Amino acid sequence: MTQDSLTTTLSALADPTRRAILARLSQGQATVNDLAEPFQMSLPAISKHLKVLERAGLISRGRQAQWRPCRLEGAPLKSLAEWLETYRRFWDGSFDRMDDYLKEIQKGDPNGPRN
Amino acid sequence: MTQDSLTTTLSALADPTRRAILARLSQGQATVNDLAEPFQMSLPAISKHLKVLERAGLISRGRQAQWRPCRLEGAPLKSLAEWLETYRRFWDGSFDRMDDYLKEIQKGDPNGPRN
């Protein structure tokens, strides 16, 4: 199954443990061992989450065989933020103001704009 | 299983059809019939997606039994945008600048700040 990249990003983020891993990585690079400790998870369980994050491009990993530090990658978050931005008017209040404005026009408010 | 609200939002958004429904609703309210047409989906399939969106608080529905128009609700998108904002430095370039800055400090750059 092919998935669009936004779906892949959102699916990867739709898990509290994976978001907690990203929060940890926002403080700096970390190895699988570093990550496993605070989460009290087994290495295979953490590795599985890291694979999902890596496939989504949300983290990258170093090349050294023994010490493969994980690093947060911002590009997919940027794409998500850009998508979200197209809905901004639904939460920043400008939509309500536009709604009020349209109601005023429909009422034929004499103080409304004249065209 | 209880889910935190960010997980619920992200899970609901991690589906291209549900995001397309939101894009349609960003143009104005619509009924299930309105929504089913462009997507060439059955009413039950659309209804299932609408239930997921409604549970996530991303849409609300009118009360009239026959005509229950769906309306986009911005609050969960706002919470998601706020969460994303905490990662902005990873994509807007300021992180790279901070990284360069820290390297300069570590090198003992004489032009660096003095404390």
gemmi code that builds the backbone of each chain (N, CA, C; Angstrom):
import gemmi

chains = {
    "A": [
        ("MET", (0.837, -1.193, 0.000), (0.000, 0.000, 0.000), (0.876, 1.248, 0.000)),
        ("THR", (0.625, 2.141, -0.923), (1.372, 3.394, -0.874), (0.560, 4.396, -0.064)),
        ("GLN", (1.264, 5.194, 0.705), (0.600, 6.202, 1.528), (1.168, 7.558, 1.151)),
        ("ASP", (0.324, 8.561, 1.142), (0.868, 9.897, 0.941), (1.682, 10.264, 2.186)),
        ("SER", (2.600, 11.205, 2.006), (3.545, 11.469, 3.094), (2.878, 12.096, 4.322)),
        ("LEU", (1.808, 12.855, 4.105), (1.119, 13.455, 5.251), (0.457, 12.364, 6.111)),
        ("THR", (-0.108, 11.368, 5.434), (-0.704, 10.242, 6.169), (0.373, 9.492, 6.956)),
        ("THR", (1.531, 9.295, 6.336), (2.632, 8.605, 7.021), (3.084, 9.397, 8.244)),
        ("THR", (3.216, 10.723, 8.081), (3.630, 11.570, 9.207), (2.611, 11.503, 10.335)),
        ("LEU", (1.338, 11.684, 9.991), (0.281, 11.709, 11.018), (0.172, 10.361, 11.727)),
        ("SER", (0.289, 9.272, 10.964), (0.215, 7.938, 11.584), (1.370, 7.738, 12.555)),
        ("ALA", (2.562, 8.183, 12.145), (3.733, 8.018, 13.021), (3.567, 8.830, 14.305)),
        ("LEU", (2.950, 10.011, 14.182), (2.792, 10.885, 15.351), (1.618, 10.479, 16.243)),
        ("ALA", (0.719, 9.659, 15.701), (-0.502, 9.293, 16.441), (-0.235, 8.213, 17.486)),
        ("ASP", (0.857, 8.341, 18.179), (1.207, 7.381, 19.222), (1.961, 8.137, 20.305)),
        ("PRO", (1.479, 8.082, 21.546), (2.096, 8.887, 22.617), (3.561, 8.539, 22.866)),
        ("THR", (3.911, 7.264, 22.741), (5.317, 6.894, 22.971), (6.212, 7.494, 21.898)),
        ("ARG", (5.735, 7.447, 20.650), (6.569, 8.014, 19.575), (6.702, 9.529, 19.741)),
        ("ARG", (5.625, 10.188, 20.199), (5.750, 11.634, 20.441), (6.701, 11.903, 21.612)),
        ("ALA", (6.674, 11.015, 22.621), (7.595, 11.192, 23.761), (9.047, 10.989, 23.303)),
        ("ILE", (9.264, 10.067, 22.382), (10.615, 9.860, 21.837), (11.072, 11.126, 21.117)),
        ("LEU", (10.174, 11.723, 20.324), (10.534, 12.966, 19.625), (10.844, 14.082, 20.629)),
        ("ALA", (10.051, 14.141, 21.702), (10.283, 15.171, 22.725), (11.678, 14.988, 23.330)),
        ("ARG", (12.038, 13.729, 23.597), (13.393, 13.442, 24.129), (14.462, 13.861, 23.127)),
        ("LEU", (14.222, 13.548, 21.833), (15.225, 13.864, 20.809), (15.309, 15.363, 20.529)),
        ("SER", (14.259, 16.092, 20.904), (14.313, 17.547, 20.716), (15.346, 18.167, 21.672)),
        ("GLN", (15.732, 17.386, 22.712), (16.767, 17.855, 23.646), (18.174, 17.508, 23.158)),
        ("GLY", (18.257, 16.634, 22.162), (19.566, 16.234, 21.655), (19.522, 14.786, 21.181)),
        ("GLN", (20.559, 14.404, 20.440), (20.625, 13.041, 19.913), (20.646, 12.007, 21.047)),
        ("ALA", (20.183, 10.814, 20.749), (20.167, 9.751, 21.759), (20.253, 8.397, 21.076)),
        ("THR", (20.841, 7.440, 21.787), (20.906, 6.072, 21.255), (19.643, 5.314, 21.672)),
        ("VAL", (19.478, 4.126, 21.118), (18.326, 3.292, 21.495), (18.361, 3.020, 22.997)),
        ("ASN", (19.560, 2.764, 23.528), (19.676, 2.508, 24.968), (19.248, 3.718, 25.794)),
        ("ASP", (19.691, 4.896, 25.361), (19.297, 6.132, 26.064), (17.771, 6.255, 26.089)),
        ("LEU", (17.160, 5.914, 24.944), (15.712, 6.097, 24.813), (14.942, 5.037, 25.597)),
        ("ALA", (15.484, 3.819, 25.626), (14.758, 2.714, 26.275), (14.612, 2.955, 27.774)),
        ("GLU", (15.627, 3.585, 28.385), (15.666, 3.712, 29.845), (14.472, 4.474, 30.432)),
        ("PRO", (14.254, 5.751, 30.028), (13.149, 6.474, 30.670), (11.780, 5.872, 30.357)),
        ("PHE", (11.656, 5.227, 29.217), (10.345, 4.684, 28.833), (10.095, 3.303, 29.424)),
        ("GLN", (11.119, 2.745, 30.066), (10.995, 1.402, 30.628), (10.401, 0.429, 29.619)),
        ("MET", (10.924, 0.511, 28.412), (10.481, -0.402, 27.364), (11.662, -1.275, 26.961)),
        ("SER", (11.349, -2.424, 26.374), (12.414, -3.297, 25.885), (13.057, -2.651, 24.663)),
        ("LEU", (14.294, -3.028, 24.366), (14.970, -2.496, 23.180), (14.185, -2.825, 21.897)),
        ("PRO", (13.674, -4.068, 21.746), (12.920, -4.337, 20.513), (11.681, -3.448, 20.370)),
        ("ALA", (11.006, -3.160, 21.502), (9.803, -2.310, 21.439), (10.177, -0.895, 21.009)),
        ("ILE", (11.281, -0.376, 21.585), (11.741, 0.969, 21.201), (12.181, 0.967, 19.734)),
        ("SER", (12.902, -0.082, 19.337), (13.395, -0.161, 17.958), (12.246, -0.134, 16.956)),
        ("LYS", (11.162, -0.780, 17.318), (9.986, -0.814, 16.432), (9.429, 0.611, 16.248)),
        ("HIS", (9.325, 1.335, 17.357), (8.850, 2.721, 17.266), (9.815, 3.577, 16.440)),
        ("LEU", (11.123, 3.343, 16.648), (12.120, 4.129, 15.907), (12.027, 3.855, 14.414)),
        ("LYS", (11.733, 2.613, 14.056), (11.598, 2.279, 12.620), (10.433, 3.041, 12.002)),
        ("VAL", (9.337, 3.139, 12.736), (8.175, 3.883, 12.230), (8.541, 5.356, 12.045)),
        ("LEU", (9.232, 5.908, 13.046), (9.638, 7.327, 12.964), (10.638, 7.540, 11.826)),
        ("GLU", (11.535, 6.567, 11.631), (12.551, 6.701, 10.580), (11.903, 6.602, 9.194)),
        ("ARG", (10.979, 5.669, 9.035), (10.281, 5.536, 7.744), (9.521, 6.812, 7.410)),
        ("ALA", (9.015, 7.485, 8.445), (8.260, 8.733, 8.231), (9.205, 9.926, 8.053)),
        ("GLY", (10.513, 9.689, 8.151), (11.476, 10.777, 7.982), (11.542, 11.716, 9.177)),
        ("LEU", (10.935, 11.308, 10.301), (10.909, 12.172, 11.485), (12.190, 12.065, 12.307)),
        ("ILE", (12.931, 10.986, 12.093), (14.253, 10.866, 12.717), (15.220, 10.307, 11.668)),
        ("SER", (16.492, 10.557, 11.892), (17.520, 9.890, 11.097), (18.448, 9.220, 12.099)),
        ("ARG", (19.244, 8.259, 11.606), (20.123, 7.529, 12.519), (21.548, 7.508, 11.996)),
        ("GLY", (22.478, 7.589, 12.932), (23.891, 7.573, 12.556), (24.276, 6.238, 11.931)),
        ("ARG", (25.454, 6.210, 11.319), (25.873, 5.022, 10.578), (26.641, 4.000, 11.414)),
        ("GLN", (27.216, 4.454, 12.533), (28.046, 3.519, 13.310), (27.215, 2.327, 13.774)),
        ("ALA", (27.743, 1.123, 13.535), (26.993, -0.103, 13.807), (26.549, -0.204, 15.263)),
        ("GLN", (27.467, 0.093, 16.190), (27.141, -0.088, 17.604), (26.371, 1.099, 18.171)),
        ("TRP", (26.761, 2.266, 17.740), (26.215, 3.478, 18.342), (25.514, 4.264, 17.246)),
        ("ARG", (24.234, 4.028, 17.092), (23.509, 4.685, 16.010), (22.599, 5.747, 16.605)),
        ("PRO", (23.161, 6.915, 16.921), (22.331, 7.926, 17.579), (21.183, 8.368, 16.683)),
        ("CYS", (20.047, 8.599, 17.319), (18.857, 9.069, 16.606), (18.828, 10.582, 16.705)),
        ("ARG", (18.359, 11.194, 15.640), (18.311, 12.649, 15.581), (16.960, 13.053, 15.007)),
        ("LEU", (16.365, 14.034, 15.609), (15.059, 14.498, 15.125), (15.226, 15.230, 13.791)),
        ("GLU", (14.342, 14.970, 12.859), (14.366, 15.659, 11.567), (13.070, 16.459, 11.402)),
        ("GLY", (13.209, 17.738, 11.110), (12.036, 18.611, 11.129), (11.185, 18.654, 9.866)),
        ("ALA", (11.733, 18.163, 8.730), (11.029, 18.368, 7.453), (9.564, 17.891, 7.445)),
        ("PRO", (9.265, 16.674, 7.949), (7.853, 16.251, 7.905), (6.963, 17.122, 8.801)),
        ("LEU", (7.545, 17.631, 9.892), (6.769, 18.504, 10.786), (6.465, 19.826, 10.083)),
        ("LYS", (7.401, 20.263, 9.256), (7.184, 21.495, 8.496), (6.011, 21.315, 7.516)),
        ("SER", (6.002, 20.174, 6.812), (4.905, 19.909, 5.867), (3.568, 19.866, 6.600)),
        ("LEU", (3.573, 19.237, 7.789), (2.340, 19.159, 8.570), (1.895, 20.554, 9.008)),
        ("ALA", (2.859, 21.373, 9.425), (2.524, 22.736, 9.858), (1.949, 23.547, 8.693)),
        ("GLU", (2.485, 23.329, 7.507), (1.989, 24.049, 6.326), (0.557, 23.624, 5.987)),
        ("TRP", (0.284, 22.341, 6.122), (-1.077, 21.847, 5.880), (-2.024, 22.466, 6.927)),
        ("LEU", (-1.609, 22.423, 8.201), (-2.441, 22.968, 9.287), (-2.738, 24.452, 9.072)),
        ("GLU", (-1.735, 25.142, 8.554), (-1.854, 26.590, 8.359), (-3.070, 26.937, 7.479)),
        ("THR", (-3.401, 26.043, 6.550), (-4.537, 26.314, 5.658), (-5.865, 26.303, 6.421)),
        ("TYR", (-5.844, 25.834, 7.662), (-7.070, 25.802, 8.486), (-7.045, 26.850, 9.594)),
        ("ARG", (-6.011, 27.679, 9.586), (-5.827, 28.608, 10.700), (-7.068, 29.451, 10.985)),
        ("ARG", (-7.778, 29.876, 9.937), (-8.925, 30.755, 10.162), (-10.014, 30.085, 11.004)),
        ("PHE", (-9.958, 28.743, 11.128), (-10.961, 28.037, 11.935), (-10.641, 28.053, 13.424)),
        ("TRP", (-9.447, 28.529, 13.757), (-9.176, 28.556, 15.204), (-8.660, 29.899, 15.707)),
        ("ASP", (-8.263, 30.796, 14.843), (-7.676, 32.025, 15.386), (-8.683, 33.166, 15.518)),
        ("GLY", (-9.971, 32.833, 15.308), (-10.991, 33.848, 15.556), (-11.402, 34.619, 14.319)),
        ("SER", (-10.569, 34.605, 13.267), (-10.920, 35.404, 12.091), (-12.143, 34.816, 11.392)),
        ("PHE", (-12.334, 33.495, 11.534), (-13.509, 32.880, 10.925), (-14.781, 33.397, 11.580)),
        ("ASP", (-14.784, 33.480, 12.919), (-15.961, 33.994, 13.630), (-16.236, 35.434, 13.237)),
        ("ARG", (-15.141, 36.206, 13.119), (-15.326, 37.604, 12.746), (-15.927, 37.701, 11.338)),
        ("MET", (-15.467, 36.814, 10.425), (-15.996, 36.837, 9.065), (-17.474, 36.443, 9.087)),
        ("ASP", (-17.776, 35.458, 9.941), (-19.153, 34.995, 10.068), (-20.055, 36.140, 10.547)),
        ("ASP", (-19.611, 36.861, 11.572), (-20.368, 38.008, 12.091), (-20.561, 39.048, 10.994)),
        ("TYR", (-19.495, 39.272, 10.262), (-19.493, 40.276, 9.201), (-20.536, 39.907, 8.133)),
        ("LEU", (-20.530, 38.619, 7.748), (-21.478, 38.179, 6.716), (-22.922, 38.314, 7.207)),
        ("LYS", (-23.126, 38.033, 8.503), (-24.477, 38.172, 9.072), (-24.914, 39.623, 9.024)),
        ("GLU", (-23.988, 40.522, 9.329), (-24.292, 41.955, 9.298), (-24.717, 42.378, 7.895)),
        ("ILE", (-23.969, 41.902, 6.899), (-24.280, 42.252, 5.509), (-25.687, 41.758, 5.149)),
        ("GLN", (-25.961, 40.490, 5.569), (-27.257, 39.895, 5.228), (-28.421, 40.650, 5.877)),
        ("LYS", (-28.141, 41.223, 7.056), (-29.190, 41.993, 7.740), (-29.354, 43.354, 7.096)),
        ("GLY", (-28.451, 43.691, 6.186), (-28.507, 45.024, 5.558), (-28.164, 46.121, 6.551)),
        ("ASP", (-27.230, 45.815, 7.419), (-26.800, 46.794, 8.422), (-26.339, 48.085, 7.742)),
        ("PRO", (-26.964, 49.240, 8.080), (-26.583, 50.483, 7.427), (-25.134, 50.903, 7.723)),
        ("ASN", (-24.558, 50.328, 8.821), (-23.167, 50.662, 9.131), (-22.179, 49.731, 8.406)),
        ("GLY", (-22.769, 48.753, 7.683), (-21.900, 47.802, 6.977), (-21.259, 48.470, 5.780)),
        ("PRO", (-20.391, 47.754, 5.111), (-19.673, 48.323, 3.971), (-20.616, 48.560, 2.783)),
        ("ARG", (-20.343, 49.575, 2.010), (-21.142, 49.859, 0.812), (-20.298, 49.551, -0.415)),
        ("ASN", (-20.928, 48.853, -1.348), (-20.207, 48.573, -2.602), (-20.908, 49.250, -3.760)),
    ],
    "B": [
        ("MET", (-9.803, 1.485, 26.083), (-8.541, 2.235, 26.116), (-8.825, 3.724, 26.057)),
        ("THR", (-8.258, 4.465, 26.991), (-8.401, 5.907, 26.887), (-7.224, 6.441, 26.072)),
        ("GLN", (-7.506, 7.435, 25.278), (-6.466, 8.034, 24.449), (-6.363, 9.495, 24.813)),
        ("ASP", (-5.151, 10.019, 24.812), (-5.041, 11.457, 24.987), (-5.587, 12.132, 23.740)),
        ("SER", (-5.983, 13.394, 23.894), (-6.701, 14.046, 22.798), (-5.819, 14.292, 21.573)),
        ("LEU", (-4.537, 14.469, 21.787), (-3.649, 14.687, 20.632), (-3.569, 13.405, 19.786)),
        ("THR", (-3.521, 12.272, 20.465), (-3.504, 10.992, 19.747), (-4.808, 10.815, 18.961)),
        ("THR", (-5.929, 11.173, 19.591), (-7.219, 11.054, 18.908), (-7.261, 11.956, 17.673)),
        ("THR", (-6.783, 13.191, 17.826), (-6.758, 14.128, 16.692), (-5.893, 13.589, 15.562)),
        ("LEU", (-4.665, 13.180, 15.908), (-3.723, 12.710, 14.889), (-4.243, 11.446, 14.199)),
        ("SER", (-4.844, 10.541, 14.959), (-5.386, 9.317, 14.357), (-6.506, 9.650, 13.377)),
        ("ALA", (-7.363, 10.594, 13.776), (-8.478, 10.974, 12.908), (-7.963, 11.612, 11.618)),
        ("LEU", (-6.885, 12.375, 11.725), (-6.339, 13.081, 10.552), (-5.479, 12.169, 9.662)),
        ("ALA", (-5.062, 11.023, 10.221), (-4.141, 10.147, 9.487), (-4.880, 9.297, 8.456)),
        ("ASP", (-5.806, 9.894, 7.751), (-6.561, 9.198, 6.716), (-6.885, 10.210, 5.621)),
        ("PRO", (-6.472, 9.921, 4.386), (-6.649, 10.913, 3.307), (-8.108, 11.276, 3.057)),
        ("THR", (-9.018, 10.308, 3.185), (-10.442, 10.612, 2.958), (-10.955, 11.565, 4.025)),
        ("ARG", (-10.560, 11.333, 5.278), (-11.034, 12.227, 6.343), (-10.450, 13.619, 6.166)),
        ("ARG", (-9.194, 13.718, 5.712), (-8.643, 15.060, 5.457), (-9.363, 15.723, 4.279)),
        ("ALA", (-9.757, 14.914, 3.272), (-10.501, 15.482, 2.140), (-11.876, 15.971, 2.592)),
        ("ILE", (-12.496, 15.262, 3.524), (-13.789, 15.702, 4.077), (-13.604, 17.046, 4.787)),
        ("LEU", (-12.535, 17.159, 5.575), (-12.279, 18.435, 6.263), (-12.041, 19.561, 5.253)),
        ("ALA", (-11.317, 19.242, 4.168), (-11.056, 20.263, 3.138), (-12.385, 20.723, 2.536)),
        ("ARG", (-13.275, 19.777, 2.287), (-14.601, 20.133, 1.753), (-15.368, 20.995, 2.753)),
        ("LEU", (-15.306, 20.625, 4.043), (-16.050, 21.378, 5.069), (-15.419, 22.751, 5.336)),
        ("SER", (-14.166, 22.904, 4.963), (-13.550, 24.234, 5.135), (-14.182, 25.243, 4.173)),
        ("GLN", (-14.886, 24.734, 3.162), (-15.582, 25.621, 2.212), (-16.987, 25.967, 2.710)),
        ("GLY", (-17.486, 25.220, 3.687), (-18.828, 25.471, 4.207), (-19.452, 24.167, 4.682)),
        ("GLN", (-20.560, 24.304, 5.426), (-21.230, 23.123, 5.965), (-21.715, 22.203, 4.840)),
        ("ALA", (-21.866, 20.931, 5.145), (-22.338, 19.971, 4.148), (-23.035, 18.812, 4.841)),
        ("THR", (-23.991, 18.219, 4.147), (-24.677, 17.038, 4.684), (-23.903, 15.790, 4.269)),
        ("VAL", (-24.316, 14.659, 4.842), (-23.674, 13.391, 4.472), (-23.831, 13.152, 2.973)),
        ("ASN", (-25.003, 13.465, 2.431), (-25.232, 13.290, 0.993), (-24.286, 14.159, 0.165)),
        ("ASP", (-24.158, 15.425, 0.594), (-23.229, 16.333, -0.108), (-21.828, 15.737, -0.142)),
        ("LEU", (-21.438, 15.170, 1.009), (-20.069, 14.667, 1.136), (-19.866, 13.369, 0.364)),
        ("ALA", (-20.908, 12.520, 0.339), (-20.769, 11.203, -0.303), (-20.537, 11.350, -1.802)),
        ("GLU", (-21.152, 12.377, -2.412), (-21.128, 12.497, -3.873), (-19.702, 12.617, -4.461)),
        ("PRO", (-18.949, 13.663, -4.061), (-17.633, 13.798, -4.715), (-16.692, 12.643, -4.408)),
        ("PHE", (-16.876, 11.995, -3.257), (-15.950, 10.933, -2.879), (-16.359, 9.582, -3.460)),
        ("GLN", (-17.514, 9.540, -4.092), (-18.032, 8.283, -4.650), (-17.938, 7.158, -3.621)),
        ("MET", (-18.392, 7.471, -2.427), (-18.412, 6.465, -1.365), (-19.852, 6.245, -0.950)),
        ("SER", (-20.100, 5.081, -0.354), (-21.449, 4.793, 0.153), (-21.713, 5.676, 1.362)),
        ("LEU", (-22.996, 5.901, 1.652), (-23.336, 6.697, 2.834), (-22.795, 6.062, 4.118)),
        ("PRO", (-22.900, 4.721, 4.287), (-22.349, 4.143, 5.519), (-20.833, 4.373, 5.650)),
        ("ALA", (-20.118, 4.312, 4.513), (-18.659, 4.519, 4.575), (-18.343, 5.952, 4.986)),
        ("ILE", (-19.074, 6.909, 4.398), (-18.865, 8.312, 4.772), (-19.250, 8.520, 6.244)),
        ("SER", (-20.379, 7.930, 6.649), (-20.845, 8.092, 8.033), (-19.805, 7.604, 9.034)),
        ("LYS", (-19.136, 6.522, 8.672), (-18.112, 5.964, 9.556), (-16.962, 6.976, 9.731)),
        ("HIS", (-16.541, 7.568, 8.614), (-15.482, 8.580, 8.699), (-15.952, 9.789, 9.521)),
        ("LEU", (-17.220, 10.182, 9.313), (-17.736, 11.346, 10.047), (-17.775, 11.074, 11.542)),
        ("LYS", (-18.079, 9.837, 11.914), (-18.111, 9.491, 13.352), (-16.722, 9.638, 13.958)),
        ("VAL", (-15.697, 9.206, 13.227), (-14.319, 9.345, 13.725), (-13.975, 10.828, 13.903)),
        ("LEU", (-14.331, 11.628, 12.896), (-14.048, 13.068, 12.966), (-14.824, 13.730, 14.106)),
        ("GLU", (-16.064, 13.274, 14.302), (-16.907, 13.865, 15.346), (-16.381, 13.499, 16.736)),
        ("ARG", (-15.978, 12.238, 16.903), (-15.419, 11.814, 18.193), (-14.160, 12.606, 18.520)),
        ("ALA", (-13.398, 12.965, 17.487), (-12.162, 13.733, 17.685), (-12.448, 15.221, 17.854)),
        ("GLY", (-13.720, 15.603, 17.750), (-14.076, 17.016, 17.914), (-13.722, 17.868, 16.707)),
        ("LEU", (-13.366, 17.218, 15.595), (-12.947, 17.974, 14.397), (-14.143, 18.454, 13.578)),
        ("ILE", (-15.299, 17.844, 13.809), (-16.533, 18.337, 13.196), (-17.636, 18.290, 14.238)),
        ("SER", (-18.659, 19.086, 14.018), (-19.876, 18.972, 14.815), (-21.015, 18.785, 13.814)),
        ("ARG", (-22.167, 18.309, 14.305), (-23.280, 18.050, 13.394), (-24.550, 18.687, 13.918)),
        ("GLY", (-25.348, 19.182, 12.993), (-26.606, 19.818, 13.358), (-27.574, 18.820, 13.986)),
        ("ARG", (-28.619, 19.355, 14.614), (-29.545, 18.497, 15.353), (-30.700, 17.941, 14.523)),
        ("GLN", (-31.026, 18.597, 13.403), (-32.182, 18.146, 12.621), (-31.997, 16.690, 12.163)),
        ("ALA", (-33.004, 15.870, 12.411), (-32.898, 14.439, 12.146), (-32.555, 14.138, 10.686)),
        ("GLN", (-33.229, 14.821, 9.772), (-33.024, 14.511, 8.354), (-31.796, 15.209, 7.795)),
        ("TRP", (-31.639, 16.433, 8.226), (-30.592, 17.246, 7.617), (-29.607, 17.616, 8.708)),
        ("ARG", (-28.585, 16.827, 8.852), (-27.625, 17.086, 9.918), (-26.325, 17.599, 9.328)),
        ("PRO", (-26.295, 18.878, 9.011), (-25.100, 19.389, 8.348), (-23.865, 19.258, 9.233)),
        ("CYS", (-22.746, 18.936, 8.594), (-21.474, 18.825, 9.305), (-20.749, 20.154, 9.188)),
        ("ARG", (-20.046, 20.489, 10.247), (-19.330, 21.753, 10.295), (-17.941, 21.499, 10.868)),
        ("LEU", (-16.962, 22.081, 10.262), (-15.586, 21.908, 10.741), (-15.397, 22.644, 12.072)),
        ("GLU", (-14.716, 22.014, 13.009), (-14.418, 22.648, 14.297), (-12.904, 22.768, 14.451)),
        ("GLY", (-12.438, 23.959, 14.732), (-10.997, 24.210, 14.704), (-10.222, 23.875, 15.977)),
        ("ALA", (-10.930, 23.686, 17.116), (-10.211, 23.567, 18.391), (-9.128, 22.473, 18.404)),
        ("PRO", (-9.422, 21.250, 17.911), (-8.362, 20.230, 17.958), (-7.185, 20.587, 17.056)),
        ("LEU", (-7.457, 21.294, 15.954), (-6.373, 21.709, 15.053), (-5.489, 22.744, 15.741)),
        ("LYS", (-6.136, 23.581, 16.566), (-5.371, 24.575, 17.327), (-4.398, 23.885, 18.301)),
        ("SER", (-4.920, 22.872, 19.016), (-4.055, 22.139, 19.965), (-2.891, 21.487, 19.225)),
        ("LEU", (-3.185, 20.929, 18.051), (-2.134, 20.283, 17.267), (-1.100, 21.318, 16.822)),
        ("ALA", (-1.577, 22.479, 16.388), (-0.662, 23.539, 15.941), (0.223, 23.994, 17.105)),
        ("GLU", (-0.360, 24.059, 18.311), (0.416, 24.476, 19.480), (1.508, 23.452, 19.814)),
        ("TRP", (1.145, 22.187, 19.694), (2.132, 21.131, 19.936), (3.258, 21.233, 18.902)),
        ("LEU", (2.884, 21.373, 17.627), (3.868, 21.471, 16.542), (4.809, 22.651, 16.744)),
        ("GLU", (4.238, 23.739, 17.258), (5.004, 24.974, 17.442), (6.235, 24.729, 18.317)),
        ("THR", (6.134, 23.792, 19.256), (7.261, 23.516, 20.149), (8.440, 22.895, 19.390)),
        ("TYR", (8.192, 22.468, 18.146), (9.265, 21.883, 17.328), (9.714, 22.816, 16.218)),
        ("ARG", (9.190, 24.041, 16.212), (9.457, 24.939, 15.077), (10.951, 25.113, 14.797)),
        ("ARG", (11.758, 25.179, 15.853), (13.182, 25.431, 15.623), (13.834, 24.340, 14.789)),
        ("PHE", (13.169, 23.160, 14.679), (13.740, 22.073, 13.877), (13.466, 22.223, 12.387)),
        ("TRP", (12.620, 23.202, 12.044), (12.398, 23.331, 10.603), (12.547, 24.762, 10.084)),
        ("ASP", (12.606, 25.743, 10.943), (12.647, 27.097, 10.383), (14.051, 27.670, 10.276)),
        ("GLY", (15.058, 26.810, 10.512), (16.431, 27.268, 10.298), (17.087, 27.801, 11.552)),
        ("SER", (16.292, 28.175, 12.563), (16.901, 28.754, 13.758), (17.705, 27.702, 14.517)),
        ("PHE", (17.326, 26.430, 14.341), (18.066, 25.360, 15.013), (19.482, 25.282, 14.445)),
        ("ASP", (19.586, 25.349, 13.101), (20.911, 25.316, 12.477), (21.741, 26.502, 12.941)),
        ("ARG", (21.059, 27.664, 13.040), (21.792, 28.846, 13.480), (22.263, 28.668, 14.916)),
        ("MET", (21.400, 28.084, 15.769), (21.773, 27.870, 17.170), (22.940, 26.883, 17.234)),
        ("ASP", (22.880, 25.850, 16.378), (23.928, 24.845, 16.321), (25.262, 25.498, 15.956)),
        ("ASP", (25.237, 26.364, 14.927), (26.450, 27.081, 14.516), (26.974, 27.934, 15.668)),
        ("TYR", (26.028, 28.589, 16.335), (26.361, 29.487, 17.441), (27.057, 28.720, 18.573)),
        ("LEU", (26.482, 27.549, 18.905), (27.063, 26.740, 19.983), (28.462, 26.266, 19.599)),
        ("LYS", (28.621, 25.913, 18.311), (29.951, 25.474, 17.854), (30.957, 26.619, 17.999)),
        ("GLU", (30.498, 27.821, 17.662), (31.376, 28.992, 17.781), (31.800, 29.197, 19.241)),
        ("ILE", (30.831, 29.071, 20.150), (31.143, 29.238, 21.576), (32.161, 28.197, 22.019)),
        ("GLN", (31.916, 26.936, 21.582), (32.803, 25.860, 21.996), (34.232, 26.081, 21.496)),
        ("LYS", (34.314, 26.719, 20.313), (35.650, 26.989, 19.757), (36.317, 28.166, 20.485)),
        ("GLY", (35.554, 28.813, 21.375), (36.107, 29.968, 22.061), (36.261, 31.169, 21.143)),
        ("ASP", (35.301, 31.327, 20.248), (35.349, 32.438, 19.297), (35.418, 33.778, 20.038)),
        ("PRO", (36.455, 34.576, 19.785), (36.597, 35.851, 20.492), (35.457, 36.822, 20.172)),
        ("ASN", (34.781, 36.583, 19.062), (33.654, 37.469, 18.744), (32.353, 37.005, 19.401)),
        ("GLY", (32.417, 35.891, 20.091), (31.214, 35.357, 20.723), (30.839, 36.197, 21.936)),
        ("PRO", (29.675, 35.902, 22.535), (29.198, 36.702, 23.661), (30.057, 36.474, 24.913)),
        ("ARG", (30.159, 37.455, 25.734), (30.880, 37.316, 27.006), (29.877, 37.385, 28.153)),
        ("ASN", (30.037, 36.483, 29.111), (29.137, 36.518, 30.273), (29.932, 36.744, 31.549)),
    ],
}
model = gemmi.Model(1)
for chain_id, residues in chains.items():
    chain = gemmi.Chain(chain_id)
    for i, (resn, *xyz) in enumerate(residues, 1):
        res = gemmi.Residue()
        res.name, res.seqid = resn, gemmi.SeqId(i, " ")
        for name, pos in zip(("N", "CA", "C"), xyz):
            atom = gemmi.Atom()
            atom.name, atom.element = name, gemmi.Element(name[0])
            atom.pos, atom.b_iso = gemmi.Position(*pos), 0.0
            res.add_atom(atom)
        chain.add_residue(res)
    model.add_chain(chain)
structure = gemmi.Structure()
structure.add_model(model)
structure.setup_entities()
